[in-house]
Amino acid sequence: MKKVLLIIILLIFTSASQAQRIKDISYFKGVQSEMLISYGLVVGLAGSGDSHRSSFTVQSVVSMLKRFGITAPETNLRTRNVAAVMITARVNNLLKPGAEFDVTVSSAGDATSLMGGTLLMTPLSAKDGTVIARCQGPISVGGYDINTASGGRLARNHAATGRIPSGGILEKELEAISLVGSEVSVILKHPDFTTANNVAVAINTAIGDETAIAEGAAEIKITVPQDRQDNFAAFLAAIEAIEVEYDYIAKVVLNERTGTVVAGEKVKIQPVTISHGSLNISIKSFPIISQPNAFAEGETTLFNNLVPTVSEEGANAVSIQGASNVQEVAAALNSLQISPRDIIAIFQALKEAGALSAELVII
């Protein structure tokens, strides 16, 4: 019996569990994240920093020392305990000055590990170059990379990137949604006409008729009632808490690297017959030594003769008369006793044949 390891995740929901809060599937227009970036130096590394080949690290250290009134020649400077890094962060535009946020630090040179390092104070800039925050602090690395003098190495995870929890501090306020007014819009994270209409209906049912109207597949415009405009934040909180029927596209996601198959409840297969045969190809090596005659002008050579062989096991076949849900699809494919990678190939073939009623996504 062939051993089968089947990795298939089924997304099965009932009508009740499909109801989701508006805050989980959308956001208010004007509420967004701002990307921040900067270049800095990490110090305190145990010999795992940048080498002298990273010239920009040496230049950065010299420039930093000049700020403190120290002149150091670049030629004699060793930077194995220092690493040049890029700092990235994402902040919500509702944050106020003084708010703390996490930052990610990634090696920009040839440092092998940032473990034990401390990021020196660095300004963080927005996309237009405006400095709106600063960051500093010890780096947390979820791994290690240890090299010995004899060439041995012990590594776990990725040690050239780390995080500084609450290492960033916002200094300037970002442009955000105004908490006053008579109109606000809800934007769906995944545009869908059915879901947009459901959101508008749910808001009108909870707040009042003609309060909300779907402007398209992504935006639902809401008119704030006169008696709610005095407490705009409370009105937005009430909108966020409303539960709506969330509709989604029938989709099958295939991960060829891990052999994972994720299928939604609405995936269906039309009547079809699947035939699967296991084809095994092996290449064996038969070395042949060519020895010339005693008085011949030639050399002894080794020829590696590669002989391919092909064998095919008996094929299995299963007939599907139409699977109404993903459970039936999985049961039918399981009856073939095949591996997850073979299931991926079968899903691709079903899509090409027009028998799979779902969107096929390969990652």
C-alpha positions in Angstrom: 0.0 0.0 0.0 1.5 3.3 -1.0 1.9 5.7 1.9 0.0 8.9 1.3 0.5 12.2 3.0 -2.4 14.5 2.1 -2.3 18.1 3.2 -5.6 19.7 2.3 -7.3 22.5 4.2 -11.0 22.9 3.8 -12.6 26.3 4.5 -16.1 25.3 5.6 -18.5 27.9 6.9 -22.1 27.9 7.9 -24.4 30.8 7.1 -24.0 32.1 10.7 -20.2 32.0 10.7 -20.1 34.0 7.4 -21.4 37.1 9.2 -18.4 39.4 10.0 -18.1 42.8 11.6 -17.6 45.7 9.2 -14.3 46.6 11.0 -12.9 43.2 10.0 -13.6 43.5 6.3 -13.2 47.2 5.6 -11.8 50.5 6.8 -13.0 54.1 6.9 -11.8 56.3 4.0 -8.9 58.4 5.2 -7.6 55.8 7.7 -4.4 54.3 6.3 -0.8 53.3 7.1 2.3 55.3 6.3 5.5 53.6 5.3 8.7 54.8 7.0 12.3 54.1 6.0 15.8 55.0 7.1 19.5 54.0 7.1 21.4 53.5 10.3 24.1 51.7 12.3 23.9 48.8 14.7 26.7 48.5 17.3 27.6 46.0 19.9 27.9 43.0 17.7 30.2 40.1 18.7 32.4 40.2 15.6 29.4 39.4 13.3 29.2 42.9 11.7 30.3 44.2 8.4 33.8 43.6 7.1 36.1 46.2 5.6 34.6 45.3 2.1 31.5 47.2 3.1 32.9 50.7 2.4 29.7 52.5 3.2 29.8 51.1 6.7 33.2 52.5 7.3 32.2 55.9 5.9 29.1 55.9 8.1 31.1 55.2 11.3 33.6 58.0 10.4 30.7 60.4 9.9 29.0 59.4 13.1 32.3 59.9 15.1 32.8 63.3 13.6 29.4 64.4 15.2 31.0 63.6 18.5 34.2 65.5 17.7 36.3 62.4 17.0 38.4 62.1 13.9 39.2 58.5 12.8 41.0 57.5 9.6 39.1 55.2 7.3 42.2 53.1 6.6 42.7 51.8 10.1 39.0 51.4 11.1 37.7 47.9 11.8 33.9 47.4 11.8 33.3 43.8 12.7 31.3 45.0 15.7 29.2 47.4 13.6 26.7 46.8 10.8 25.0 49.1 8.4 21.2 48.5 8.3 18.0 49.6 6.7 15.1 50.4 9.0 11.5 50.1 7.9 8.2 50.6 9.8 4.5 51.0 9.2 2.5 53.4 11.3 -1.2 54.2 11.3 -2.1 57.7 10.5 -4.4 57.8 13.6 -1.4 57.7 15.9 -0.5 60.9 17.8 2.9 62.3 18.5 4.6 60.3 21.3 3.1 57.0 20.2 5.4 54.0 20.1 5.6 51.5 17.3 7.7 48.5 16.2 10.5 48.8 13.7 12.3 46.2 11.5 16.0 46.3 11.1 17.7 44.5 8.2 21.4 44.2 7.4 22.6 46.2 4.3 26.2 45.0 4.2 27.8 41.6 4.7 27.1 41.2 8.5 26.3 37.6 9.4 24.2 38.3 12.4 22.5 41.3 14.3 22.1 39.3 17.5 23.0 41.3 20.6 23.2 44.6 18.6 21.8 48.0 19.4 20.5 50.4 16.8 21.8 54.0 17.3 19.2 56.8 17.2 18.0 57.1 13.6 15.4 59.5 12.0 12.6 57.8 10.1 11.3 59.5 6.9 8.1 59.3 5.0 7.8 58.9 1.2 8.4 62.6 0.7 11.5 62.6 2.8 10.0 64.4 5.8 11.3 63.1 9.1 8.3 62.2 11.3 9.7 59.7 13.8 12.9 58.5 15.4 14.0 55.0 16.5 16.6 53.4 18.7 17.0 50.3 20.9 18.3 46.7 21.3 17.4 44.4 18.4 15.5 41.2 19.0 16.6 38.4 16.6 14.6 35.2 16.4 17.6 33.1 15.5 21.4 32.8 15.5 24.3 32.4 13.1 27.5 31.2 14.8 30.8 30.7 12.8 33.9 29.1 14.3 37.6 29.7 13.3 37.8 26.2 11.8 35.0 26.9 9.4 32.1 25.3 11.3 28.8 27.0 11.3 25.6 26.7 13.5 22.6 28.7 12.2 18.9 28.8 13.0 16.3 31.0 11.2 17.5 34.3 9.7 19.8 36.3 12.0 20.5 39.2 9.6 17.0 40.8 10.3 15.5 41.7 13.6 12.8 43.8 15.3 12.8 46.5 18.0 9.5 46.3 19.8 8.2 49.8 20.5 11.6 51.1 19.2 10.0 54.0 17.2 8.5 57.2 18.5 6.2 59.3 16.4 7.2 63.0 16.4 4.8 64.6 13.9 1.1 64.0 13.5 0.0 62.4 10.2 -2.9 63.5 8.1 -5.9 61.4 9.2 -9.7 61.2 9.0 -11.5 64.2 10.5 -13.8 63.2 13.4 -16.4 65.8 12.3 -18.7 66.0 9.4 -21.9 64.7 7.9 -20.5 62.1 5.6 -18.0 59.1 5.8 -17.2 56.3 3.5 -16.4 52.6 4.3 -13.9 51.0 1.9 -13.9 47.2 1.5 -10.5 45.5 1.8 -11.6 43.1 -1.0 -14.0 44.8 -3.4 -17.1 42.8 -4.1 -20.5 44.1 -5.3 -22.5 41.6 -3.3 -20.6 42.3 -0.1 -20.9 46.1 -0.7 -24.7 45.8 -1.1 -24.9 43.7 2.1 -22.9 46.3 4.0 -25.3 49.1 2.9 -28.3 47.0 3.8 -27.0 46.1 7.2 -26.1 49.8 8.0 -29.6 50.9 6.9 -31.2 48.3 9.0 -29.2 49.2 12.1 -29.1 53.0 11.7 -32.0 53.9 9.5 -33.1 53.8 5.9 -31.1 55.7 3.3 -28.2 56.1 5.7 -25.8 54.1 3.5 -25.5 53.5 -0.3 -23.1 51.4 -2.2 -21.1 53.6 -4.6 -19.5 50.6 -6.3 -17.8 47.3 -5.4 -15.4 48.9 -2.9 -17.0 52.1 -1.4 -20.1 52.5 0.8 -21.0 56.1 1.4 -22.7 56.8 4.8 -24.7 60.0 5.7 -24.3 60.7 9.4 -27.6 61.5 11.1 -27.9 64.9 12.6 -28.3 63.6 16.1 -25.1 61.5 15.7 -22.8 64.3 14.5 -22.0 65.6 18.0 -20.3 62.2 18.9 -18.8 61.2 15.6 -16.3 58.7 17.1 -19.2 56.8 18.8 -21.1 56.7 15.5 -18.1 55.2 13.7 -17.7 52.6 16.5 -21.3 51.6 16.1 -20.8 51.2 12.3 -17.7 49.0 12.9 -19.7 46.6 15.2 -22.4 45.9 12.7 -22.3 42.3 11.3 -22.8 41.7 7.6 -23.0 38.7 5.3 -19.6 38.4 3.7 -19.6 36.9 0.2 -16.4 35.5 -1.4 -15.4 34.0 -4.6 -15.1 30.2 -5.0 -11.3 29.7 -5.0 -8.7 26.9 -4.8 -5.3 28.0 -3.6 -2.4 25.6 -4.5 1.1 25.9 -2.9 3.5 23.9 -5.1 6.4 24.3 -2.7 4.6 22.8 0.3 2.0 20.7 -1.4 -0.8 22.5 0.4 -4.3 22.7 -1.1 -6.8 25.2 0.3 -10.3 25.1 -1.0 -13.4 27.2 -0.2 -16.9 25.8 0.6 -18.3 27.0 -2.8 -15.9 25.0 -4.9 -17.7 22.6 -7.1 -16.6 20.0 -9.7 -18.7 19.1 -12.8 -19.3 15.5 -13.7 -15.9 14.2 -14.8 -13.7 11.0 -14.8 -10.2 11.3 -13.5 -7.5 8.8 -14.4 -4.2 8.8 -12.5 -1.2 6.6 -13.2 2.1 6.9 -11.3 5.0 7.3 -13.7 8.4 6.5 -12.2 11.6 7.5 -14.1 15.0 6.4 -12.8 18.5 7.0 -14.2 21.2 4.5 -13.3 24.9 4.9 -13.8 27.1 2.2 -15.4 30.7 3.4 -15.5 32.7 2.1 -18.5 36.5 2.2 -18.6 38.1 2.6 -22.0 41.6 1.0 -22.0 43.8 1.5 -25.2 46.0 -1.2 -26.6 49.6 -1.6 -25.2 51.3 0.2 -28.1 48.5 2.6 -29.0 48.7 6.3 -28.5 45.9 6.9 -26.2 44.9 7.4 -22.6 42.7 5.5 -20.2 39.3 7.2 -19.9 36.3 6.7 -17.8 32.9 7.0 -19.5 29.8 7.3 -17.2 27.0 5.6 -19.1 23.6 6.8 -17.9 20.8 4.5 -18.7 17.3 5.8 -18.1 14.4 3.3 -17.3 10.7 4.1 -17.2 8.0 2.1 -15.4 4.4 2.9 -14.9 2.1 1.4 -12.3 -1.5 0.5 -12.9 -3.7 3.5 -13.2 -6.6 4.2 -10.8 -9.8 5.8 -12.0 -12.6 7.4 -10.1 -15.8 8.9 -11.6 -17.2 12.1 -10.0 -20.9 12.7 -10.8 -20.7 16.3 -9.6 -19.4 17.4 -6.2 -21.7 19.9 -4.6 -19.2 21.0 -1.9 -15.6 20.8 -1.1 -16.0 17.8 1.2 -17.1 15.7 -1.7 -14.2 17.0 -3.8 -11.7 16.0 -1.1 -13.3 12.6 -0.6 -13.2 11.9 -4.3 -9.5 12.9 -4.6 -8.6 10.9 -1.5 -10.1 7.8 -3.0 -7.3 7.9 -5.6 -4.6 7.4 -2.9 -2.4 10.1 -4.3 0.0 12.7 -2.9 -0.8 16.4 -2.5 1.5 17.4 -5.4 -0.6 15.0 -7.6 -3.7 16.6 -6.3 -2.3 20.0 -7.4 -1.7 18.6 -11.0 -5.3 17.2 -11.0 -6.8 20.5 -10.0 -4.9 22.2 -12.8 -6.2 19.6 -15.3 -9.7 20.0 -14.0 -9.5 23.8 -14.5 -8.2 23.4 -18.1 -11.0 20.9 -18.8 -13.6 23.4 -17.5 -14.8 20.9 -14.8 -13.6 23.0 -11.9 -16.1 25.8 -10.9 -13.7 28.0 -9.0 -10.8 30.3 -9.4 -7.4 28.5 -9.4 -4.6 30.4 -7.6 -1.0 28.9 -7.6 1.5 30.4 -5.2 
